[in-house]
């Protein structure tokens, strides 16, 4: 009887483990001089995942600002099913002061959330 309970417990533990993952499929940071490369990568990735018909200005926008930096982030999601989606996140980092030690840059991330492939 003890072996049966132990086997049942191990079976329940292995089947109830969450196989849901979140990982970046594409991630790249660009200096301010490479904005055209960043835009090209954005539209290449959108085309790859079938979202090239959504204009960049229609993405969800989030603006954040502190004493030295302004962050503008744009986001669009592609939902595959109820547990699987891709997020496309384009972030622009702009220093507020000219003498800021952190230069202007861009970052683009494609994030996969869902079942383990």
C-alpha positions as CSV (number, residue, x, y, z in Angstrom):
1,X,0.0,0.0,0.0
2,X,2.9,2.4,0.8
3,X,4.4,1.7,-2.6
4,X,1.1,2.5,-4.3
5,X,0.8,5.8,-2.5
6,X,4.4,6.7,-3.2
7,X,4.0,5.9,-6.9
8,X,0.7,7.9,-7.0
9,X,2.4,10.8,-5.3
10,X,5.3,10.8,-7.7
11,X,3.0,10.5,-10.7
12,X,1.0,13.5,-9.5
13,X,4.1,15.6,-8.9
14,X,5.5,14.9,-12.4
15,X,2.2,15.5,-14.2
16,X,1.4,18.7,-12.3
17,X,4.8,20.4,-13.0
18,X,4.3,23.6,-14.9
19,X,5.9,23.3,-18.3
20,X,5.1,27.0,-19.1
21,X,8.2,29.0,-20.1
22,X,9.0,32.7,-20.8
23,X,12.1,33.3,-22.9
24,X,13.5,35.9,-25.2
25,X,13.6,34.6,-28.8
26,X,15.3,37.7,-30.1
27,X,17.0,40.5,-28.2
28,X,19.3,43.2,-29.4
29,X,20.4,46.7,-28.3
30,X,21.3,49.4,-30.8
31,X,23.2,52.7,-30.4
32,X,21.4,55.8,-31.6
33,X,23.3,55.8,-34.9
34,X,21.8,52.4,-35.9
35,X,18.1,53.4,-35.8
36,X,17.6,52.1,-39.4
37,X,19.1,48.7,-38.5
38,X,16.7,48.6,-35.5
39,X,13.7,49.4,-37.7
40,X,14.8,46.8,-40.2
41,X,15.1,44.1,-37.5
42,X,11.6,45.1,-36.1
43,X,9.9,44.6,-39.4
44,X,11.9,41.5,-40.2
45,X,10.7,39.9,-37.0
46,X,7.1,41.1,-37.4
47,X,7.1,39.6,-40.9
48,X,8.5,36.3,-39.6
49,X,5.7,36.0,-37.1
50,X,2.9,37.3,-39.4
51,X,2.3,40.7,-37.8
52,X,3.7,43.0,-40.5
53,X,0.3,44.6,-41.1
54,X,0.3,46.4,-37.8
55,X,1.8,49.9,-38.1
56,X,4.4,50.9,-35.5
57,X,2.3,53.9,-34.4
58,X,-0.6,51.6,-33.4
59,X,1.5,49.6,-30.8
60,X,0.7,50.1,-27.1
61,X,2.8,52.9,-25.8
62,X,4.3,53.3,-22.3
63,X,6.3,56.4,-21.4
64,X,8.4,56.6,-18.3
65,X,10.7,59.5,-17.1
66,X,13.0,60.0,-14.1
67,X,15.5,62.7,-13.4
68,X,18.0,61.7,-16.1
69,X,16.3,59.4,-18.5
70,X,13.2,59.2,-20.7
71,X,12.0,55.7,-21.6
72,X,9.5,55.2,-24.4
73,X,8.3,51.6,-24.9
74,X,6.1,50.2,-27.6
75,X,4.5,46.8,-27.4
76,X,2.4,44.5,-29.5
77,X,1.3,40.9,-28.8
78,X,0.4,38.0,-31.0
79,X,-1.7,35.4,-29.2
80,X,-1.4,31.9,-30.6
81,X,-3.8,30.2,-28.1
82,X,-5.0,30.8,-24.5
83,X,-1.5,29.8,-23.1
84,X,0.9,30.9,-25.9
85,X,1.9,34.3,-27.1
86,X,4.7,36.4,-28.5
87,X,5.4,40.0,-27.3
88,X,7.3,42.4,-29.5
89,X,8.8,45.2,-27.3
90,X,10.7,48.2,-28.8
91,X,12.2,50.5,-26.2
92,X,13.9,53.9,-26.7
93,X,16.2,55.3,-24.0
94,X,16.8,59.0,-24.3
95,X,18.9,61.0,-21.8
96,X,17.2,64.2,-20.6
97,X,20.5,66.1,-20.0
98,X,23.2,66.5,-22.6
99,X,25.9,65.6,-20.0
100,X,24.2,62.4,-19.0
101,X,26.7,59.5,-18.9
102,X,24.2,57.1,-20.6
103,X,23.9,57.6,-24.3
104,X,20.7,57.3,-26.4
105,X,20.0,53.7,-27.4
106,X,17.3,51.4,-28.6
107,X,16.4,47.9,-27.6
108,X,14.2,45.3,-29.4
109,X,13.0,42.1,-27.8
110,X,10.7,39.3,-29.0
111,X,9.5,37.3,-26.0
112,X,7.8,33.9,-26.2
113,X,5.5,32.9,-23.4
114,X,3.8,29.5,-23.4
115,X,4.2,25.8,-23.3
116,X,7.7,24.3,-23.6
117,X,8.5,23.7,-27.3
